Amino acid sequence: MKYIKLAVRTVFFAAALVSVTVFTAVIVLSRSISPQYKINKGDVFTIDTSIPVTAYFGGVKASQMEFKNVGDVFDAELKILGIIPFAKTSVTVVDETYVSVLGTPFGMKVYTDGVLVIQTGEVQTSGGSVDPSRAAGINVGDYIRRANGAEITCNEDLVQIVSESGGESISLEIVRGGNSKTVEVTPARSSEDGSYRIGIWVRDSSAGIGTLTFYSPVSNIVCGLGHGICDSDTGELLMSEHGELVGAEIISVKKGASGNPGELKGKFTYKGISDILLNTENGVYGRPYQSMKTAELTEVALKQEIKNGDAQILCTVSGSEPQLYSCTVKKRTSAYNSATQNMIITVTDRRLIDLTGGIIQGMSGSPVLQNGKLIGAVTHVFIDDPRKGYAVYAENMLDTVFEAAELGLLKEAS
């Protein structure tokens, strides 16, 4: 009897251990599974996971499926070790997509839609400190589009209206979180110089250096940066009225170190590349003013094709021609389905480390390649380790191009 109880207890604990293991595996795998996948016509559908996962399409194993027709969509059930069902997904058949990989520097000039409030504060008057902006409900991150009905296109427009107000209330049209509202603000006379002020600091433009990722000949779109153009003070994506990508040359390098991000320093050549038609969280996009060279085209890898391991970064850190440097990539399970920062990249090439310390500002947008395919673009550096940074999937950037084109957001360049 004693041995029977021991055997039962052993079986119980073994079953419990298996259950916990399976439950843990399901949670881990679920984070790295997308509700939607693409597959190139004629390919075999596989998912690269730490634990083997098999897809079944109506009971047919993925290895036995034929994906012949572009546009077909198939529903799949995913099973751990081919046995335990844990998730469902859909697979869309697509054509292989080829782009011209770039890796060249560019300059960007962006003008905000109105003026962006980057700081608020009190005004010192003869009667003490007052805070007109707070009283009016103006916040950092607000865009001011109109003042007393007049369009505000630059800092000087707002300064002039406030200066000439005589202390009378001003009606401001502001945009916050995509919603427009009107507020009334009463300027205060400063005891410092006698001018009227409303206690805000604003910005009307931004500029910087980045790297072009690819040109899509199918959609005639060029893109780069890998992340959006954000305001340096608010950290928010700039709501731009218009902007332009121009040529740039790298003239020096500020090497990165732990706690001190480096930077590519360059100068604008002012040779226009394109208007900025879209500023999104995974890059900037525009139609080139002139035709771009597409002699060599590179296939864009689908995200499930990317393997943890060796890869290459294509970037320009000296001279005018981009060069390939070795690195490793690791997909971020927690960000597998995110729009950006999908992979961690680690620079392993001693040449690049000696030149830059690793990843530095200005390299954002640098193409990342693996097995001859474009897999992503550099986005951010790790502050505490410049050898490491984030990258976004090239598939995500390409999706932005196609989705925007379908919605008519990418108009012809002016």
Number of C-alpha atoms within 10 A of each C-alpha: 6 6 8 9 10 11 12 11 12 12 12 12 12 12 12 12 12 12 12 12 11 15 13 12 15 18 11 16 19 16 14 20 20 18 14 15 18 18 23 19 18 16 13 13 21 15 18 15 14 10 12 13 20 21 25 20 17 11 9 12 16 19 13 11 15 12 22 13 14 15 14 12 17 15 16 22 19 23 18 18 11 13 10 13 16 17 17 17 16 15 20 18 20 18 13 14 17 20 23 21 25 23 28 27 32 27 25 24 18 22 20 22 20 28 28 27 21 19 15 18 15 17 23 17 16 12 9 10 14 19 20 22 23 16 13 16 10 23 16 17 22 21 29 27 22 19 21 13 11 14 14 23 19 20 16 12 16 21 16 11 16 23 17 11 16 14 17 13 15 18 17 23 22 23 19 14 8 9 7 13 10 14 16 18 23 21 24 28 21 20 15 10 8 12 15 24 22 28 20 20 14 21 18 20 22 17 14 18 26 25 28 28 32 27 26 20 17 10 14 15 23 27 28 31 29 34 25 20 25 16 18 11 12 15 11 13 16 23 22 20 15 16 21 19 30 19 18 24 21 20 13 14 19 16 20 25 18 13 11 15 21 22 19 24 17 20 16 19 12 14 12 18 21 24 25 24 22 21 23 19 19 27 25 27 28 26 23 21 13 10 10 15 11 14 6 9 17 16 16 23 24 21 23 19 16 23 17 16 13 16 26 25 28 25 28 22 27 15 11 14 13 17 16 17 18 18 22 21 25 18 23 18 17 14 15 20 18 14 18 24 26 25 27 21 30 26 23 18 17 13 13 21 17 10 14 23 23 28 33 29 22 28 30 29 32 31 31 30 27 21 12 12 21 28 28 32 37 32 31 25 25 20 18 13 18 25 24 23 23 25 31 30 29 27 19 21 26 21 13 20 23 15 12 16 14 10 8 9 12 21 12 14 13 8
